[in-house]
Amino acid sequence: MAKMLTKIKLMPDSPNTDLNKLEKEALEKIKKNPIDDIKVEKEPIAFGLTALIITIVLDESLSPDLITEELTKIRDVNNAEIIDIRRAIG
């Protein structure tokens, strides 16, 4: 099966949200799926608000939408959206 590289932007509710805790909870939910690789970056947005950019490599047979839906259920998450999907070659 082919792989796809998916980037998800996870927006916290407020600038006061503990991003380390949010990252830990998000990774726990993501790792329930067969994921090959995960990378997390922090992206400053505005007014002290910082988003988590989560990059995952997963099998094309899996739906990244289901992962995004699970991430929106985390407390202190305002929004989770797929910002990029690419087919991985190799």
N, C-alpha and C positions, 0 to 999 in steps of 0.2 A: 504494500500500500504506500501511496505517496504521503508526504508530510506537508503540513502547512505551518507557516510562521504567523502567529496572531498577536497583535498588540491590543491591550485593553487599558483604557484610561479609567481609573477608579478615583472618583471625586468624593472627598469627605464632606460631611455636613458643615463643618466650620474650621477656621484656622486653628482652633484649640484642640482639634481631634488628635489623639496620640497616633501618629503615623506608624510607629514601630508595632504597636498593638494591632492596628488595622492591617498592616502587612502580614503579620503572623496569622491572623484569622483568615485572610484571603488565601495565603499559601496552603493552609490546612484544607480549605474547601477545594482549591485547585488540585491538590495532590490526591484527592479521592478519584481522580480521573487518570487514565494512563498517559501521562505527560512525559516527553523525552527530555525537555530542558525548560528551565524557568529563569528569567532575569527580571529584576525589579529596579526601576529607577524612580527618582523623585523629580517632579517638574513643577517649578514655581509657576503659579497662575497669576494671582493679583491679590493685593491687600492682605498678604500673609498666608493666603490659601495655597496649599501644595497638593498636587495630584500624584498618585502612584501610577506609573506606566509599567504594566506587567506584560512581558513578552514570553509567550509560551510556544513550544513546538509540539504539535500533536498530530495524530493520524487524521487523514482526510475524512475518514468514516465517522469521526466524532463531530458534534456540533459545538462550535465555540459560543453559540447563543445560549446553550444550556449552562455553560460555565458562567457567562455574564449574568444570567438570571439568578444563579446562586450567589454571586458576589453582591447583587443589589439587596439581598436579604440580610447582609451583615449590618449590625447596629452601627450607626455613625457614617453610613455610606449614603450619599445623596444620589449618586448616579454611577453606573458602570456602562461604558460603551466601547464597542469594537472600533478602533481607529485605523487599523490596517490589517489586511490579510494577504499573504503571499504564498504561493506554492514553493516549497523548498525542494531544491534539486540536489540529488546526491545520495 
